[in-house]
Amino acid sequence: MPPSIFISAGEASGEHYGALVIAALKQQLAANGQSASFFGMGGERMAASGLECIVRSEDMAVMGLTEVVRHLPRIYGEFRKLKNAIRARRPSVAILIDFPEIHFRLAKELHRLGVPVLYFVSPQLWAWKKHRIKLVRKYIDRMLVIFPFEEPFYRNQGVQAEFVGHPLAELPLPAVSRAQFAAKNSLDPAKTWIGLLPGSRPREIRDHLPTILQAAQKLHGSFEFIIPLAPTLNAQQRDEVRWLVDVHGLGLTLRLVHDARAALHHARASIVASGTATVEAALAGNPFVVVYRVSALTYAIAKRVVKVPHVAMANLIAGKRVVPELIQSECTPEHIVREIEPLLPDGPPRQSMMKDLAQIRGLLTSHPAGNSSEAAGAIDRVAAVALELMKIKSL
């Protein structure tokens, strides 16, 4: 009987990686004349890759302390579904992708059942909640990280960690031409396009999009604006985005699109909520401004416990302030306009940022000397380690 593999991702970026990991596992297993079944938590892309979705990732995508508390009964019910499925099927290996609030609890149950646990895309323990490192040591068999500074952090804490590179850094630039993208999305290729990326979770979008649209209205010039929709948003949530656009985007030429990477590739500059999209923008070489806002309580707690010099991942990777960060009270339409307008024309501010963003791509695609992941990309390496934990030799 083919082995079963538990794989779980709770957000848009992790769900994307999950779909790629399933495809890579299928390929590596097939090379050995084998197959496997996949079950767990994911979205449409993981389901299309072959995952039996016990829980849908879009049903678990909440953020911040107060937001989690409000949705706790539903989250607990979905969590129990995952635990029950794990107990019933006893998978050969578990692959947990980011989403620590749920996955650390699942890791404990998986460890109790003797299921090897691979964690891909590290929770940001180096920024806050460092006490959780003991959970990683106890319940996680392998930690595969996508940022170079994470490997030494974990290894110094006694965790078997490996930097495998960032999956997005390995992707070729989008093949769609500017003319094709314009035709598909009713844009004018002669106009300047600005990307607006308010986040992938409904609460993030509600917190950011009105302010971002107000900033767009204050920009001096004739622009067209592009809002990529996260694939984890359901129909009701997409309708809410359209409603926010109708209310706050009056007078703007604005298009909702479904390809964030292509949007960032062709936009002149972007306004981006802190998260994976900032890495996508950096890898696209697209000058951008980072915004972020959460509830007052969540921010007050985070300010006391988060111990990093920057919020934007691009700045953390570079080790310096490459892109502007407008956080909480600084996240205003006026401040956004002040920061993005110098990035639109050719000139020193734009060229300097683009040079720094190119260096970030290099950091995310290089591997430490002697690292076994040199022979494969990040996703293939994840699949290989999963097979290793299953005691199946990969080719």
N, C-alpha and C positions, 0 to 999 in steps of 0.2 A: 504494500500500500504506500503511495507517495507520501512523503513527509508533509506536515502542515507548518506554515510559517506565519507567525503573528506580526503584523506591521501596523504601526499607528502614527498618524500625523494629524494635527489639529488646526493648522492655519494654512493660508494659501501657499506660502513658499514651501513649507514642509510637505504639503500635499503634492506639490509639483515634484519634489525630490522623491517622495514615496512612489509615485508612478514610475519614475526613472529606475528606482531600485528594483521594483518588481520586474520590469522589463529586463534589466541586467541579470537578475537571478534566473529568470526563465532561460535566458541565452546561455548562461554558464552551466546551468543544470542540463540543458539540452545537449551541450557539448560533451557531457558525461553520459548521455543516453538516459537522463533522469528527468523527473518533473516534480512539482510540488503544488499544494493548494495554499491560497493566501486568504487570511481573514483578519479583521481588526477594525480600525477607525480610519476613514478617509473620505474623500469627496469624489466628484465625477471623474476626474482624471485617474485616480487610483482604481476606481470601479472599472473604468474602461480598460485598464491594464490587467485586470483579472482579480481584483480584491473583492471578497465578499464583505460588504460593509455591515458590520454588526451595529455600528454607530456612525452617523454622518458627521464629518468634521465641522460642517457649518452649524450643527446643533450645539457645539461645544465652544465656539469661538467668542468668548467674552474676554474682557480685559480689566485689569485694575482690581484693587481690593473691594471697593464698594460694588462694582459690577458683578464680581464673582459671588459675593454674599447674596445679592438680589436674585441671582439665578441658581442658587445652591440646590434647591430641591430637584430641579430638572437635571442639573449636572450630576448629582448623586445617583439619580435613576439611570442615566446613560452609563455612568461608571460601573454600576452593578451589572449592566448588560455585558460590558467588556470582561469583567472578572468572571462572570458565569461562563462565558464562551471559552475563556482560557482554561478554566477548571475542567470543562467538558471535553476539550479537544487536546489539551496538553501538547502545545506546539513543540517542534524540535528546536526552534530558536525564536527570539523576539527582537524586532528592530523598532526602537522608539526614536522618533524624530522630533527634537525640540520639545515644546509644550510641557515644561517641567511640572506644573501644578497637578496635572493628571498623571504624567508618566512616571514620576517618582513613586507615586502610590501603586501604580501598576507594576513597577519594577520590584517592589517589595513582595507582591503576590507571586510574580513570576519566579523570583528567587526562592520563595518558600516551596514552590512546586518543582524546583530543580531545573527550570528552563533557562538556558544561557541568554543573557541580555546584552545586546549591542545598542549603544546610544549614539545616534548620529545627529550632529548639530548641537553643540553644547549649550545648555542653559547658561546664562550669564552670571555664573557664580563668582567670577573674578570681579564683578561689579558690585554685587550685593548677595546677601544670604550665603556667605562663605561657609557658615556652619553646616550647610547641606553637603559639603564635600564628604562628610562621613557616610551619607546615604549613597554617594557614588562609589566610594570604596567598598561598601558592604554589598550593594545590590547590582552594580553594573560590572559586567565582565570586560567589556571593551568600550572605550570612549573615542569616537572618531570625530575630530574637530575640523572646522573649515576656515579658521583664522590662525595665522602662524604663532601669535603670542599665547594661544591657548594650550598648546602642547607642553611647553615648559611649566606653565602654571599647574596643570594637572600632574605632570610627572613629579614635580616638587612636593606634591601632596600624596604621593604614593599610588597614583592611579595609572593604569596601563592605557595611555592615550597616544594618539597618532594624528598628526596633521596630514590630511589627505588632499588639501586644496579646496577651493570653493567651486561647487558644480557650475555656477553661473559664469565663472571665469573661463570655463572650458568650452562654452557654447560659442559657435561662430556668430558674428554679427547678423542681425536679421537680413534675409535675402530680399524681402519685399522692397521695391524701389519707392522713392518718394512719390512718384506719379501713381504707382499702384496703390499705395497707402491712401493717397488723397482720393482717388477714384472710389475705393472701397468705403471710405468713411465720409464722403461728401465734403471734403476739405479743398481749399484753394491752394495748389502747390506754389503759387507765387507769393502767398502770404507768409508771415512769420508765425510759427506755431509754438505755443508754450504748453508744456505738460503740467497737469494738475493731478497730484497723486495723494489723496487724503487719507489713505490707509486701506486695509483689506477687511477690517472688522466693522460691523454696523455702528458700534459706538464711536470708533475712531472717525468714521466718515461724518457722523453727526457733530462731533466735536470740532472737526477741522474744515469741512467743506464750505460752510457759510463764510467763515473768515477768509478762506482762500479765494472764494468768488468775489468777495468785497474788494480784496486786493487786486484781482484781475480787472475790476471796473475802474480802478484808480490808475492803472498803467497808462502811460502816454504813448499812444501809437495805435496802429490798426493791426490787431492780432486775432488769430484763431486759437481756441483753447481745446485741449484734448484731455479727457478724463478716462483712464483705463478702468474697467470694472473687474474686480477680483473674481476669479471663476468660482470661489467658494460662496459667493453671494447667491441667495435663492431669489426666486421671482419677486417676492414681496419686498425684499431688501433692495433689489434693483429698482423697483418702482419708487422706493423711498429716495434713492439717489436722484431719480428723475424729478421728483417733487422738490427736493432741495435745490436742484438746478433751476427749476421753473420759478421758485420763490426768490432765490438769491442771485440768479444769473441773468436778470433782465438786461436786455440790450447787448449781451455777449454772443458772439458766434462760437458755439461750443458743441463738441461732439463726444458722445460716449463710445468708447472703443473696447475691444476685447484682447488687445495684444499690448501689454505694458512695455515689453522690450522694444517693439517696433516704434511705439510712441516716443520712448526716450531716445531711440536712435535718430529719429527725424526731427524732434523738437529742438528749438534753438536753446531753450533753457527750461527749467522745471521748478515747481514748488512741491516738495516731497515730505510727507509725514515720516518721522523717524521709524525705521524698521528695515526689512529686507529691501524695500524699494530704493533706499539710499545706496545700497550696494549695487543694485541694478543700474542706477543712474551713474554711479562712479565708473562701472565697467563699460557703460556706453560712452563714456567721455562727455556726458551731458552736464554742463554747469547747472548747479541747483542750489536752492536754499532749503534748509531743513526746518520743519515746524513740528511742534508737538504740544498737546494739551490733554490733561486728564482731570478727573475730579479733584477738588481742593483737598480732600482727605487723602486720596492716593498720592498726590504730589507732596503733601506735607510729610507723609511717611517715607516716601522714596527719597526726599531730600535729606532725611536723617540717616538713611542706611546706604544709599548708593555712593560708592567711593571710587569714581572714575573722573578723569579730567574733562571728558567730552561725552556728549549724548549720542551724536551721530556715529554710526559704525565706521564711516569713511574716515572720520577724524581719529578714531581710536586706532585704526589700522595704520594710518599715516604717522601717528604719534604727534600730530600737531593740528591746529585749526585750519583745515583746508576749505571747508564749506561753512557758511554762517549757520548758527543754531538759534532759532527763535522758540524758546520754551516757555510755556505757561503764560505769564503776564506779558512776556515779550512777543508773544504770537498775536500780532495785531495787523490789520491791513496796511497801515502806514509803514510799519517796520518791514513787512514783506516787500513792499514796493521799493523801499530804500535799499534793500539788499539785492533784489533781483535786477533792477534796472541797469546797474553797471555791468552786468553779465551779458546783456543783449547785444550791444555793438562790439565790433572788433576793437581790441584795445588791451592794455596790460591786465586789468582785472580778469577778463575772460581768458586770456592766454595763460596767465599764471595758474588759474584754477584747472584748466585743461591739462597742463603739464603735470600738476600734482595728481590729478585723477589717473593719468597714464601710469604713474609710478605705483598707484594702488593696485591697478590691474597686474602689474609685475609681481607684487607681493603675494597676491592671491593665486597666481598660477605657478609660482616657483615652489619647489619642495626642498626641505633640508637635505643636506648631503647625507647619503646613505639610507634615506628613508625608502622603505620598500614600495611606497605608493608612487615612486617615480615611474614604475613600469605601467601604471594604469591611471585612468582618471579617477576622480573622487567617487563617482557612482559605482564604477567597476570595482574599486577597492572596497567599498561597503559590501557589495555582493560577495566578494571573495572572502572577507572576514566572516560574514554570516555563514558561508559554507564551511569555513574553517571551524567555527563553533559547533556546526552540525557534524563535524568530522567527515566532511565530503571534500575531496581534493578538487580545487578549481583548476581549469586549464588556462 
